[in-house]
């Protein structure tokens, strides 16, 4: 994976049982991978997935030592975009905050110098 990437996910709703209780809606896990390369106008969608695919995206992030950041509302919004799409301008501020988080995490882990 090139550039800075972050993964966003929402946790599945659970009442401790295998199945949700009557009257509840079980939320499906959502994961989105973002990529930003210097010089590009905005970060773009690298991968999106729900349920089992979301688990795979998160697993790949952990295997690749990519920081993860949880924000279920943002993940759900971004999951509606197509792979390769740049994030819309109205999300620049919130995604910039995530990229700062990723950068700080990478610095703490000694991945980058600066």
C-alpha positions as CSV (number, residue, x, y, z in Angstrom):
1,X,0.0,0.0,0.0
2,X,1.5,3.3,-1.0
3,X,1.1,6.5,0.8
4,X,-0.6,7.1,4.1
5,X,-3.6,4.8,4.7
6,X,-6.1,4.7,7.4
7,X,-9.0,2.3,8.1
8,X,-12.3,3.3,9.6
9,X,-14.7,0.8,11.1
10,X,-17.8,0.7,13.1
11,X,-18.3,-2.1,15.6
12,X,-21.1,-4.6,15.1
13,X,-24.0,-4.1,17.5
14,X,-24.3,-6.9,20.0
15,X,-26.2,-7.8,23.1
16,X,-23.9,-10.7,23.9
17,X,-26.0,-13.2,22.1
18,X,-25.5,-14.9,18.8
19,X,-28.5,-13.1,17.4
20,X,-29.9,-9.6,18.1
21,X,-32.8,-9.4,20.4
22,X,-36.3,-8.7,19.1
23,X,-36.8,-5.2,17.9
24,X,-33.1,-4.4,17.5
25,X,-31.2,-3.8,14.3
26,X,-27.8,-5.3,14.1
27,X,-25.3,-2.9,12.7
28,X,-23.0,-4.4,10.1
29,X,-19.3,-3.6,10.5
30,X,-17.9,-1.2,7.8
31,X,-14.3,-0.6,6.9
32,X,-12.8,2.0,4.5
33,X,-9.2,2.3,3.5
34,X,-8.0,5.7,2.5
35,X,-4.8,6.6,0.6
36,X,-3.2,10.0,0.3
37,X,-0.1,10.7,-1.8
38,X,1.6,14.1,-1.6
39,X,0.7,16.2,-4.6
40,X,-2.7,14.7,-5.0
41,X,-5.7,17.0,-4.6
42,X,-7.3,14.8,-1.9
43,X,-7.2,11.3,-0.3
44,X,-8.9,8.6,-2.3
45,X,-10.8,5.4,-1.5
46,X,-8.5,2.4,-1.6
47,X,-11.0,-0.2,-0.4
48,X,-14.4,-0.5,1.2
49,X,-16.2,-3.4,2.7
50,X,-19.0,-4.5,5.0
51,X,-19.3,-7.5,7.3
52,X,-16.7,-10.2,6.5
53,X,-15.0,-8.0,3.9
54,X,-14.6,-5.2,6.5
55,X,-12.9,-7.8,8.8
56,X,-10.5,-8.6,6.0
57,X,-9.7,-5.0,5.4
58,X,-9.0,-4.4,9.1
59,X,-6.9,-7.6,9.3
60,X,-4.8,-6.5,6.3
61,X,-4.3,-3.1,7.9
62,X,-3.0,-4.8,11.1
63,X,-0.8,-7.2,9.1
64,X,0.7,-4.2,7.3
65,X,1.1,-2.2,10.5
66,X,-1.3,0.5,9.2
67,X,-2.9,2.6,11.9
68,X,-6.7,2.2,12.3
69,X,-9.1,4.9,13.3
70,X,-12.7,4.3,14.3
71,X,-15.5,6.6,13.2
72,X,-18.7,4.7,12.2
73,X,-20.5,7.7,10.7
74,X,-17.5,8.6,8.5
75,X,-17.0,5.0,7.5
76,X,-20.6,4.7,6.4
77,X,-20.4,7.9,4.4
78,X,-17.2,7.0,2.7
79,X,-18.4,3.4,2.0
80,X,-20.9,4.9,-0.5
81,X,-18.0,6.2,-2.7
82,X,-16.4,4.1,-5.4
83,X,-12.8,2.7,-5.1
84,X,-10.5,5.3,-6.6
85,X,-12.9,8.2,-5.9
86,X,-11.3,11.2,-4.1
87,X,-13.1,12.2,-0.9
88,X,-15.5,15.1,-1.4
89,X,-14.5,18.6,-0.2
90,X,-17.0,18.6,2.6
91,X,-15.1,15.8,4.3
92,X,-11.6,17.3,3.9
93,X,-11.4,18.6,7.5
94,X,-12.5,15.4,9.2
95,X,-10.2,13.3,7.0
96,X,-7.3,15.7,7.5
97,X,-7.7,15.1,11.2
98,X,-7.4,11.4,10.6
99,X,-4.3,11.8,8.4
100,X,-2.7,13.8,11.2
101,X,-3.5,11.0,13.6
102,X,-2.0,8.5,11.2
103,X,1.1,10.6,10.8
104,X,1.6,11.0,14.5
105,X,1.1,7.3,15.0
106,X,3.7,6.5,12.4
107,X,6.1,8.9,14.0
108,X,5.6,7.3,17.4
109,X,6.2,3.9,15.9
110,X,9.4,5.2,14.3
111,X,8.1,4.6,10.7
112,X,8.9,8.1,9.5
113,X,11.2,10.9,10.6
114,X,10.2,14.5,10.9
